[in-house]
Amino acid sequence: MRNAFKAATILCAATLLSTGCKKTADNTLNYKSAIDTYYAAHPSCLWPQPIQFPAQVDTSDTSKTAPYDALFDQGLLTRNASEKKVLIIATKRVTNYDLSDNGRSTWTADTTQPGFGNFCYGHRTVQSIDSASPNSGQPGATTQVSYHFGFSGAPAWAQAAETQNAFPHVKDDLSNGSATATLVDTSNGWQVQPPATSSQPVTGADGKIVE
């Protein structure tokens, strides 16, 4: 009986060791790795969807010109004014924006839509895993993970006050905070589970991974 107990103890220890090394193991290192991998593949950008340049905006509509003017101030866009005919005898003043040489080097082009793209400025990184809901430990299991994050790779133009005033979510992104994510246990390890309706998940201002 002593030998049987010893063998069972060794087997148990071996099982715990192998579980701790598995990519699908239920532990904070794997949760952190899964969320960091997700963020690395989904950088934070100025607009939730790709936009097109050149762009033309009604000069009198400051709510629309302000974001572009902030990027002009950071040297990412060019700007010039012109007149646009709206009726046979009427015109209105418009402002034309396009990518500057510096902006083109920063621009992330959308390969599926010529002329479309975004300005991306880095990504969040997990600083600590705070808690995780219990799960079955079986393939397909899910867990809700709460964590604290920082930010990695933000360029000077994203840290500028003009940019953050025009795009308030940038300031939220660059500030340390807390968030939650749903992780699923797959054959390739724990992975972030995006919303079912999401085509390209992004991170909301409240810190949750949303569409």
C-alpha positions in Angstrom: 0.0 0.0 0.0 2.9 2.3 0.8 4.3 1.8 -2.7 0.9 2.4 -4.3 0.6 5.7 -2.3 4.1 6.7 -3.4 3.3 6.0 -7.0 0.1 8.0 -6.8 2.0 10.9 -5.3 4.6 10.9 -8.1 1.8 10.7 -10.7 0.0 13.6 -9.1 3.2 15.7 -9.0 3.9 14.9 -12.7 0.4 15.9 -13.7 0.6 19.2 -11.9 4.0 19.9 -13.5 2.7 19.1 -17.0 -0.4 21.2 -16.5 1.7 24.1 -15.4 3.7 23.9 -18.6 0.8 23.5 -21.0 -0.2 26.5 -23.1 -3.8 25.8 -22.1 -3.0 25.7 -18.4 -5.2 27.8 -16.1 -2.7 30.4 -14.8 -1.9 34.1 -15.0 1.1 33.8 -17.3 -1.0 32.2 -20.0 -3.8 34.7 -19.5 -1.3 37.6 -19.8 0.3 36.0 -22.9 -3.1 35.6 -24.6 -4.2 39.2 -24.0 -0.8 40.6 -25.0 -0.9 38.6 -28.2 -4.4 39.9 -29.0 -3.3 43.5 -28.4 -0.2 43.1 -30.5 -2.4 42.0 -33.4 -4.9 44.8 -32.8 -3.1 48.1 -32.3 -4.9 51.2 -31.2 -5.8 53.6 -34.0 -7.4 57.1 -34.3 -10.5 56.0 -36.1 -12.6 52.8 -35.4 -12.7 52.1 -39.2 -10.3 53.0 -42.0 -10.8 56.4 -43.6 -9.9 57.8 -47.0 -7.5 60.5 -48.0 -7.6 63.0 -49.7 -10.5 64.3 -47.7 -12.6 67.5 -48.2 -14.5 69.1 -45.3 -16.8 72.1 -45.0 -14.6 74.8 -43.5 -17.4 76.1 -41.3 -18.0 72.7 -39.7 -15.4 72.9 -36.9 -16.5 69.6 -35.4 -15.3 67.9 -38.6 -12.2 70.0 -39.3 -10.8 69.9 -35.7 -9.5 66.3 -35.9 -7.8 66.9 -39.2 -6.4 70.2 -38.0 -4.9 68.5 -35.0 -3.1 66.0 -37.3 -2.0 68.9 -39.5 -0.4 70.5 -36.4 1.5 67.3 -35.8 2.8 67.3 -39.4 0.9 64.2 -40.5 -1.4 66.0 -43.0 -1.3 68.8 -45.5 -4.0 71.5 -45.6 -5.3 74.0 -48.1 -8.6 75.9 -48.7 -10.7 76.1 -51.8 -14.2 76.9 -53.1 -16.7 74.2 -54.0 -19.7 74.9 -56.2 -22.9 73.8 -54.5 -25.5 75.5 -56.7 -25.3 77.0 -60.1 -24.5 80.4 -58.6 -23.4 79.5 -55.1 -20.2 78.2 -53.6 -18.9 77.3 -50.2 -15.4 77.2 -48.6 -13.9 73.8 -48.1 -10.7 72.6 -46.6 -8.7 69.9 -48.3 -6.6 67.5 -46.3 -4.1 64.9 -47.5 -1.2 62.8 -46.1 2.1 64.6 -45.8 5.4 62.9 -46.4 5.7 62.3 -42.7 2.1 61.1 -42.5 2.6 58.6 -45.3 5.5 57.0 -43.3 3.2 56.7 -40.3 0.0 55.7 -42.1 -1.3 52.1 -41.9 -2.8 51.4 -45.3 -5.9 49.2 -45.7 -4.8 46.7 -48.3 -8.4 45.9 -49.2 -9.4 49.5 -50.0 -7.0 51.7 -52.0 -6.7 55.1 -50.4 -8.1 54.0 -47.1 -6.1 53.5 -43.9 -5.6 54.7 -40.3 -3.1 56.3 -38.0 -2.2 53.7 -35.3 -0.1 54.5 -32.3 0.9 51.4 -30.4 -0.9 48.9 -28.2 -1.8 48.1 -24.7 0.2 45.6 -22.6 -0.9 43.7 -19.5 0.7 44.8 -16.3 -1.0 42.3 -14.0 -3.8 39.7 -13.9 -6.2 40.6 -11.1 -8.7 37.8 -11.2 -10.2 35.1 -13.4 -13.6 33.3 -13.2 -13.5 29.5 -12.6 -13.6 27.3 -15.7 -13.8 23.5 -16.4 -10.3 23.2 -17.6 -11.6 21.4 -20.7 -11.1 22.5 -24.4 -13.6 25.2 -25.2 -13.8 26.4 -21.6 -14.0 30.2 -21.1 -13.0 32.5 -18.4 -13.6 36.2 -17.6 -10.2 37.8 -16.8 -9.8 41.2 -15.1 -6.4 42.9 -15.5 -4.5 46.1 -15.3 -2.8 47.5 -18.5 -0.2 50.0 -19.6 0.6 51.2 -23.1 3.6 50.4 -25.4 5.0 52.3 -28.4 3.1 55.6 -28.4 4.7 58.1 -30.7 5.1 61.8 -29.9 2.2 62.9 -32.1 -0.2 60.6 -30.2 1.0 62.1 -26.8 0.5 65.6 -28.0 -2.3 67.6 -26.3 -3.8 68.7 -29.7 -4.2 65.0 -30.7 -5.7 63.9 -27.4 -8.1 66.8 -27.4 -9.3 65.9 -30.9 -9.4 62.2 -30.2 -10.2 61.7 -26.4 -9.9 57.9 -26.6 -6.2 58.3 -27.3 -5.7 59.9 -23.8 -7.7 57.0 -22.3 -5.6 54.4 -24.1 -2.3 56.0 -23.0 -3.4 56.1 -19.4 -2.9 53.0 -17.2 -6.2 51.4 -16.3 -8.1 48.2 -15.8 -10.1 46.1 -18.2 -11.8 42.7 -18.7 -11.6 40.1 -21.5 -13.2 36.8 -22.2 -10.6 34.0 -22.9 -11.3 30.7 -24.5 -9.2 27.5 -24.0 -8.3 26.3 -27.5 -5.9 23.6 -28.9 -3.4 26.5 -29.4 -3.7 27.8 -25.8 -5.8 30.5 -24.2 -7.0 33.1 -26.7 -9.1 36.3 -26.4 -12.7 35.7 -27.6 -13.9 38.7 -29.7 -17.6 39.5 -29.8 -19.6 37.2 -32.2 -20.5 40.2 -34.4 -17.1 41.7 -34.6 -15.2 41.9 -37.8 -12.2 43.7 -36.3 -12.4 44.1 -32.5 -11.1 47.2 -30.9 -10.8 48.4 -27.4 -13.4 50.8 -26.1 -12.8 53.8 -23.8 -14.1 51.9 -20.9 -11.3 49.4 -21.2 -13.4 46.5 -22.5 -12.6 44.7 -25.7 -15.5 45.6 -27.9 -16.5 46.2 -31.5 
